[in-house]
Every structure is written in structure tokens, then in C-alpha cells.
Amino acid sequence: MSADSKAKPWGGRFSQPTDAFVEDFTASVGFDRRLYRYDIMGSVAHATMLAEVGVLTEQEREAIVGGLREIEAEIESGRFDWSVALEDVHMNIEARLTSRIGETGKKLHTGRSRNDQVATDLRLFLRDEIDALREETAELCRVLIALAEREADTIMPGFTHLQTAQPVTFGHHMLAWVEMLLRDRERLADCRRRVNRLPLGAAALAGTTFPIDRARTAELLGFEAVCENSLDAVSDRDFVIEFLSDAALLMMHLSRFSEELVLWVSQQFGFVELPDAYCTGSSIMPQKKNPDVPELIRGKSGRVFGHLVSLLTLMKGQPLAYNKDNQEDKEPLFDTIDTLHGSLRAYTEMMAQVKVCREQTRAAAARGFATATDLADYLVRKGLPFRDAHEVVGRAVRLALERGCGLEELELDTLRGLCDLIGEDVYNSLTLEGSVAARNHIGGTAPEQVRAAARRARERLG
């Protein structure tokens, strides 16, 4: 094999050099260099284990670890010369190690393959990213919980079919968002358990003849367990697909939040005002304040959904064990992670500055007969069967529509004409404040319950 540092590590089998186009087409170093820190971390642990089992001497281990640390510093300072000819992050680092410390550098790859090496790097990387995303999701939850507490008494319409249904509090609505995000954090934590298993030691596909100690390598790298089957360890990417599935759910939730914000900031709703720093204007209409951030996050959800489908498609036709197809797993994963980080940051900072227009939300709740169900419940408590109460209230709504007024504006005699069980106390059930306060149970929209739920949600975050 050529002494050239850019010679192929597998070149002994071949009589012709790789075509220049094929070299560019098959190289992954343009994007997988992002894994350099984890590649070095895995190599340090691997060298340490090899020394402990007697495959390397302690002097060789020290030279390898020292060289790897110097290479890490080179990369972080921007002085590292990445080579497409060396294909990927692994071969770039190994070649540089050999150029720094000599023949000892070539011994690092003993007992492993790029197949188990890249699977290990990817798991180490994803483990850290999951931890970071869970904390970012928690920070958004904290912002929403604080907003819920501040707006625990703020009345707004609750919708079904985007039609006014019943009055709720703005705080209660924010805590619905929090519940979704808390489940997203739980899913990510569960996913992390399956990510946190060590493939290293599977080698190319069948294991290795060297006396390796996989449990020791797992301990050094903080893995909870080892992948039990060498074929599966190098070839499957279900841990990436599971993460992308969880990411798609998280982005779906952010997209739903975005849809509501886009509606709420419109003049037709006017429920909230977003900070100017998170909106843009129009090139032709000077009055416009466009909610570009939530709109863009709503759009980016489709991007993440596409990455999930891409990985499912990537894996569905692959036989065991490793195939070059799996090089295509990284860019969708990296882009998904970057999209999540950006979206969570934007939402956290934006919602910390949002202004709730309380008069507008209350006025909207007053339209659309939001307390109609309360009137039906009132009649049931008076002894009328619910289906009969439902009919009475339907006729009351029709009367109010004909007169252009709210239910609470109908005279007592008019209401009693519909049902003689109605008394003067009916108006207590027709006020917006009375309606939300009456739902005073766990999960209900009463301000007292909103504050209690906010405290519980904060405790769940730890």
C-alpha cells in the first residue's frame, strides 16, 4: 500500500484507483465529520480496552490516546485537513493518527470495523442530542407553565371543529400544550434507553477473534448494555428511526401550536400579540405584521416527517448485514436534530414575550353561546333528563339568535317559558366566570385547578 496518507485503507485488493467521480459520490466526510468527537471518544475507549486485555501495550495505548487528543484539538481549532479521498470521518482521523505517531496508529483498528465504529459514533452522538433536546423541551414547558399561571383567570373560547364550544381559561389551554411536550420528553427518554447500547465489538458483522472485553468498553463509554447480536449491531438503524418518529411527533405538536398562533394573531381573532422580533413585514403592504416564525415551524414539520419516511424506506429492503445504503442515514438525522433545536429555541424565546389580549379573548368567549352546556347542566341538576335539557337549550339558543343577544340576556320569563324548572339562579350558570369556575376538578379549566396543574407540571419536569 502506498505511503501516501491519502491512500485507501482497503487499497491492497484493487489494481485501479477509484474513479474521481465515484470518490466524490461515495464519500461521506462532508457531513459525517460532525461525528469527530464521538469517533475519538470511541477510539480512546477501544484503545484502552485493547491495552487492558493485552492486545496493545500501555505505551501504544498512551501514544494512540495522546495522538487522538491532539487531533481533536486540531479539528476544534479548524486546522485539520479533511480529505474526500479518505472517504469518511473515521479514515481521516485514523490516517492523521498514523501520520502523527507512526505505525502504532495502524494498530488502533484491531478488533473493530468501520461498520461497528460508525454505529457506535452515531449512538454516542444521538444520546447527547436526546439529552439536549429533552432539556430544551423542558425549558419551553417552563415558559408555558409560567404563562399558564399568569393567565389562569383569563377567559377565552374553547373550540371544537373550530367553532365556539365552551369557555376555558388561557392558562388551561397553555397547559394542554405542556402535556403534549411532557409526553414528547417521555418518549425521548424511552428512546434513549435503546440508543444507549454498544455495537463496538461486532466488527464487520461476525465479531472478532481478538480477546476483547465489550462490557469494559461499554463501561468506559457510559453505555447501559451491549448489542447482543453482531449482525444486528452493525446493520440496523431502528434506533435512528425511533428517534425520528419521536421527533416527528414533537414537530407535529409544534406545528399545531403554530397553527393556533397564526389564527390567534390575525385581526379576526386578535387573541395574542407576538413580539416584533419574531415577525416580519410585507414588501408591499406596510400595515402587515406576519407571524413568520410559527408559519415556518409549521412548514418545517413536513421536512421532519419526510426524514422519517426516508429512513423507513432506506431500511425496508436491506438484507443483513451492513450495506452502503446506511451512509444515507446521517443527513436526515442531522437535519432533523438541527430543525428541532431551532424550533424549540424559537418557541421558547417567542412565548416568553407573547402578550395575551384578555379583552379580546373574553369578548370572543361571550360570542357563540359558550355557556349553553352550562344551562343544560343546570336543568339536569333540577331534575330534567339530559336529552330533554339539550332540546330546551337548543330552543333557547334559537331564540337568542333571533333576538341577536346572548343566553344571559334572555329575560327570566322567556327562559321559564321554555322550562318551568328555571329559576333566578340560572344566571349564575350563564356567566363566563361561573362556567369556568364550576369545572373545579383535576383536568378542569377552573383557575384554581389551572394553578394546581401548573405546580404539578413543574414538579414533573424535576
C-alpha positions, 0 to 999 in steps of 0.5 A: 500500500502506498505511503501516501496518507491519502491512500485507501485503507482497503487499497491492497485488493484493487489494481485501479484507483477509484474513479474521481467521480465515484470518490466524490459520490461515495464519500461521506466526510462532508457531513459525517465529520460532525461525528469527530468527537464521538469517533475519538471518544470511541477510539480512546475507549477501544484503545484502552480496552485493547491495552487492558486485555493485552492486545496493545501495550500501555505505551501504544495505548498512551501514544494512540490516546495522546495522538487522538487528543491532539487531533481533536484539538486540531479539528476544534481549532479548524486546522485539520485537513479533511480529505474526500479521498479518505472517504469518511470521518473515521479514515481521516482521523485514523490516517492523521493518527498514523501520520502523527505517531507512526505505525502504532496508529495502524494498530488502533483498528484491531478488533473493530470495523468501520461498520461497528465504529460508525454505529457506535459514533452515531449512538454516542452522538444521538444520546447527547442530542436526546439529552439536549433536546429533552432539556430544551423541551423542558425549558419551553414547558417552563415558559408555558407553565409560567404563562399558564399561571399568569393567565389562569383567570383569563377567559377565552373560547374553547373550540371544537371543529373550530367553532365556539364550544365552551369557555376555558381559561388561557392558562388551561389551554397553555397547559394542554400544550405542556402535556403534549411536550411532557409526553414528547420528553417521555418518549425521548427518554424511552428512546434513549434507553435503546440508543444507549447500547454498544455495537463496538465489538461486532466488527464487520458483522461476525465479531472478532477473534481478538480477546476483547472485553465489550462490557469494559468498553461499554463501561468506559463509554457510559453505555447501559448494555451491549448489542447482543447480536453482531449482525444486528449491531452493525446493520440496523438503524431502528434506533435512528428511526425511533428517534425520528418518529419521536421527533416527528411527533414533537414537530407535529405538536409544534406545528399545531401550536403554530397553527393556533398562533397564526389564527390567534394573531390575525385581526379576526381573532386578535387573541395574542400579540407576538413580539416584533422580533419574531415577525416580519413585514410585507414588501408591499403592504406596510400595515402587515405584521406576519407571524413568520416564525410559527408559519415556518415551524409549521412548514418545517414539520413536513421536512421532519416527517419526510426524514422519517419516511426516508429512513423507513424506506432506506431500511425496508429492503436491506438484507443483513448485514451492513450495506452502503445504503446506511451512509444515507442515514446521517443527513436526515438525522442531522437535519432533523436534530438541527430543525428541532433545536431551532424550533424549540429555541424559537418557541421558547424565546417567542412565548416568553414575550407573547402578550395575551389580549384578555379583552379580546379573548373574553369578548370572543368567549361571550360570542357563540353561546359558550355557556349553553352546556352550562344551562343544560347542566343546570336543568339536569341538576333540577331534575330534567333528563339530559336529552330533554335539557339539550332540546330546551337549550337548543330552543333557547339558543334559537331564540337568542339568535333571533333576538341577536343577544346572548343566553344571559340576556334572555329575560327570566320569563322567556327562559321559564317559558321554555322550562318551568324548572328555571329559576333566578339562579340560572344566571349564575350558570350563564356567566363566563366566570361561573362556567369556568369556575364550576369545572373545579376538578383535576383536568378542569379549566377552573383557575384554581385547578389551572394553578394546581396543574401548573405546580404539578407540571413543574414538579414533573419536569424535576 
